């Protein structure tokens, strides 16, 4: 049997940091990453045969758990028909129809391969339509790794403590204005000064890349109102939240937006059911600006790939209200147990939760976390020992305090029981950090 350490040593000579995506590295928590070789239901198994309860869920797609029988069967059937045709085929419209039927305002859809591509294309579309250049984003929100969106980005950029990315030109950086999240006055000021040049505001429906941060009551509605007032588009990034959060009171697509709609949505993760698919969607008159009906170019060799479409269709067909009820209830249970364990160990913290997505922020009990400055000011050093205690007890958490925890419909009582058993020891480790 090859050990995790041997696999990591080899990987590190072949790939920067031994990974193909920085969030997978154990950079901020230390230690040797576990190399996973199989996944089933709520569990991951590493190269050494150790089984973990998975709270990463492939970073979001695994709403139904790993290897859901209906998804695997659909993928096998699609593979048997051919890996791709480079032509139109029927299952593209099936997935598009499922998205449209659940998201008011998503009249037309363009499939792409990654969330990065979805947001990048949405921004090009907004610029093409408005003939303006500036994009407003919020500090701590992550929208993928396209040049203009890396300023003050969350996720791995936050974990590594970077202000942005080297290699982004001054010209690109100067066309992105970053505003603190939940700061209405700052947003108003930016529009007062640059309103005529702003093509779009892009925001996560609920930020979950600086840990989870709830939009304050009316904040998303203000973005809608102010963009409309100034002739800019509102891009609602639901790559993480779309088809995952449905709770009443949630302001996103799958929870229904009350009384208003963004101009463009972006989706990813769950709609691909674990394979590389993402999408942008919006009203017909906006979407028809995309080539070939309009002048804004986007193309993709693998866009709408039939195997990925099959995984997405099977996932959305099986994402029933019972699935969401289960995931919401289990998330509530784990979040409550997390708080109880940390309280018992005397660790100052807040559990940040919106619907079934949640994360922990240490040293933030007094204020909670409402923006990136507060997320960054937390006692992040407590997370490494907490993470490793959970890992040693057989629970795989995201290896960064800035990432959300993901549950699935496959997390049954046995899996949840293992998480609950592990929490008190991990809370003690956090206390001693
Ligand atoms: N937007 C959001 C809100 C995300 O969370 C992510 C990825 N975590 C992306 C965009 C980028 O998606 P991808 O990694 O598929 O490029």
Boltz pocket constraint, residues with backbone or C-beta under 6 A from the ligand:
constraints:
  - pocket:
      binder: B
      contacts: [[A, 59], [A, 113], [A, 114], [A, 115], [A, 116], [A, 117], [A, 119], [A, 142], [A, 143], [A, 144], [A, 145], [A, 155], [A, 204], [A, 209], [A, 237], [A, 238], [A, 239], [A, 240], [A, 268], [A, 269], [A, 278]]
      max_distance: 6.0
